[in-house]
């Protein structure tokens, strides 16, 4: 499993399942589960953007936290068309000239898990991965009652 740290409020929008594209300057060969870690940095200029407002941004929401894992997603595809100067159909969250990492199967965590992160993809420690899986399994069992 891999993880990425994303600035708020973008991490919130991913965890809410609204932002389905992560913009990165480079492609990645990895496909599979990806932890979304809310970095310690905030993109203050974007907090009032229409896209972020459409995601329901609320700084009081636990998914708006800083310095914690807040979601598990699937990195299903990487589109490099924009980096080649071509149009793509990656949607309104896709930035021109970036690689678009397409995110699916979003599962927000019931509560954030404090952790250190990095902007480049990183390998989470096994105990963190186990805690995420346990938390999601417990939440699914409680919803199944």
C-alpha positions as CSV (number, residue, x, y, z in Angstrom):
1,X,0.0,0.0,0.0
2,X,1.1,3.6,-0.7
3,X,0.1,6.9,0.9
4,X,0.2,10.6,-0.2
5,X,-0.1,13.8,1.8
6,X,-2.5,16.3,0.4
7,X,-3.1,19.9,1.5
8,X,-6.4,20.8,3.0
9,X,-9.0,21.5,1.8
10,X,-8.2,19.3,-1.2
11,X,-7.7,16.2,1.1
12,X,-11.2,16.9,2.5
13,X,-12.7,17.0,-1.0
14,X,-11.0,13.6,-1.8
15,X,-12.2,12.0,1.4
16,X,-15.8,13.2,0.7
17,X,-15.6,11.5,-2.6
18,X,-16.1,14.7,-4.6
19,X,-12.5,15.3,-5.9
20,X,-11.8,12.2,-7.9
21,X,-8.5,13.4,-9.4
22,X,-5.2,14.1,-7.6
23,X,-3.0,16.3,-9.7
24,X,0.7,15.5,-9.6
25,X,3.6,16.6,-11.8
26,X,4.7,13.0,-12.5
27,X,3.0,9.8,-13.3
28,X,3.3,6.8,-11.0
29,X,3.4,3.1,-12.0
30,X,1.6,2.1,-8.8
31,X,-2.1,1.1,-8.9
32,X,-4.0,0.0,-5.8
33,X,-5.0,1.1,-2.3
34,X,-3.8,4.6,-1.4
35,X,-4.1,6.3,1.9
36,X,-5.0,10.0,1.9
37,X,-3.1,11.9,4.5
38,X,-4.1,15.5,5.3
39,X,-0.8,17.4,5.4
40,X,0.1,20.0,7.9
41,X,-0.3,22.7,5.2
42,X,-3.4,24.5,4.2
43,X,-4.1,26.0,0.7
44,X,-5.9,29.0,2.2
45,X,-6.5,30.6,-1.2
46,X,-8.6,27.6,-2.3
47,X,-10.9,27.4,0.7
48,X,-13.5,29.7,-0.9
49,X,-13.2,28.3,-4.4
50,X,-16.4,27.1,-6.0
51,X,-15.1,23.5,-6.3
52,X,-14.2,23.3,-2.6
53,X,-17.6,24.8,-1.7
54,X,-19.3,22.2,-3.8
55,X,-17.4,19.5,-1.7
56,X,-19.1,20.9,1.4
57,X,-15.9,22.2,3.0
58,X,-16.4,22.7,6.7
59,X,-13.2,23.4,8.8
60,X,-15.1,21.9,11.8
61,X,-15.5,18.5,10.1
62,X,-13.1,15.8,11.4
63,X,-12.0,15.2,7.8
64,X,-10.7,18.8,7.7
65,X,-8.1,17.9,10.2
66,X,-4.3,18.4,9.6
67,X,-1.5,15.8,10.1
68,X,-3.7,12.7,9.9
69,X,-4.8,9.9,7.6
70,X,-8.5,10.6,6.7
71,X,-9.4,8.2,3.8
72,X,-8.5,5.1,1.9
73,X,-9.0,5.2,-1.9
74,X,-8.1,3.2,-4.9
75,X,-5.6,4.6,-7.4
76,X,-7.2,3.1,-10.5
77,X,-5.6,5.0,-13.4
78,X,-3.2,7.8,-14.3
79,X,-3.9,10.1,-17.2
80,X,-0.9,11.8,-18.8
81,X,-2.8,13.4,-21.7
82,X,-2.6,16.9,-20.2
83,X,1.2,16.6,-19.8
84,X,1.4,16.0,-23.6
85,X,-0.7,19.1,-24.4
86,X,-3.8,17.1,-25.2
87,X,-7.3,17.4,-23.8
88,X,-8.6,14.7,-21.5
89,X,-11.9,13.9,-19.8
90,X,-10.7,13.9,-16.3
91,X,-13.2,16.6,-15.2
92,X,-13.2,19.9,-13.4
93,X,-10.7,18.9,-10.7
94,X,-8.0,18.1,-13.3
95,X,-5.3,20.8,-13.7
96,X,-3.8,21.5,-17.1
97,X,-0.3,20.1,-17.6
98,X,-0.5,17.7,-14.6
99,X,-0.8,14.0,-14.4
100,X,-4.2,13.1,-13.2
101,X,-4.3,10.3,-10.7
102,X,-7.8,8.9,-10.8
103,X,-9.2,7.9,-7.5
104,X,-12.1,5.5,-6.9
105,X,-13.7,3.5,-4.1
106,X,-13.3,6.3,-1.6
107,X,-13.8,5.3,2.0
108,X,-13.5,8.2,4.5
109,X,-12.3,7.1,8.0
110,X,-14.8,7.5,10.8
111,X,-12.1,9.5,12.7
112,X,-8.6,10.7,11.6
113,X,-5.5,8.8,12.5
114,X,-2.6,11.1,13.4
115,X,0.5,10.3,11.4
116,X,3.5,11.9,9.7
117,X,3.4,12.1,6.0
118,X,5.3,13.3,2.9
119,X,4.2,15.0,-0.4
120,X,5.7,12.3,-2.5
121,X,4.1,8.8,-2.4
122,X,5.3,7.0,0.8
123,X,5.0,3.6,2.4
124,X,2.9,3.7,5.5
125,X,4.0,1.6,8.5
126,X,2.2,-1.7,8.8
127,X,0.6,-0.7,12.1
128,X,-1.0,2.3,10.4
129,X,-2.4,0.2,7.6
130,X,-3.8,-2.3,10.1
131,X,-5.4,0.5,12.1
132,X,-7.1,1.8,8.9
133,X,-8.4,-1.6,8.0
134,X,-9.6,-2.3,11.5
135,X,-11.4,1.0,11.7
136,X,-13.1,0.5,8.3
137,X,-14.1,-3.0,9.2
138,X,-15.6,-1.9,12.5
139,X,-17.5,0.9,10.8
140,X,-18.9,-1.5,8.2
141,X,-20.0,-4.0,10.8
142,X,-21.8,-1.2,12.8
143,X,-23.6,0.0,9.6
144,X,-24.6,-3.6,8.8
145,X,-26.5,-4.1,12.1
